[in-house]
Amino acid sequence: MEARTVILWIHALSGAAWVAACGCFVIAGLAIVAGGEEQANFALIAAPKIDAFNLIAAAILLVTGGINLALAGITRNFRFSGQFGLILGAKVILFIAMALAMGRAMRITASLRASGAASKPPAPEIARSTKRTLWVHGAIAVMGGIALLLGLWLMGS
């Protein structure tokens, strides 16, 4: 298999993994009863692990995206169509928005963990934080889904 193909697959799979992890986070978070011990464990234990996974996926996505762009540029003598530029620009904007949203989710979780450093934070605070992180992860999943579709479109241009 050609190196370019391997890099492209790694890129696509890391993006899909990030989107899938955020989608699963939302589904799991919605299935948990607010205010219970399960929600506290989800917010304080599972969320940081999922966010760490997402951070790794995002880093791989960024690196492989840069490599893919360089390889595509070499193949095309750095002459890209206007459509290619627009789609790539949209993907870059989506990536930045997703990264900012991920940073927000990580700050919410870190703040929750810090507020309960000595003991577990109160149930209402856990419920509020979980609700906010569900919205953020949901937004990341939607933006990532759009970026994945744009990537398919980009493959054809």
Secondary structure as UniProt FT lines:
FT   HELIX           3..31
FT   TURN            34..35
FT   HELIX           37..41
FT   HELIX           42..46
FT   HELIX           47..75
FT   TURN            76..78
FT   HELIX           82..115
FT   HELIX           123..156
//
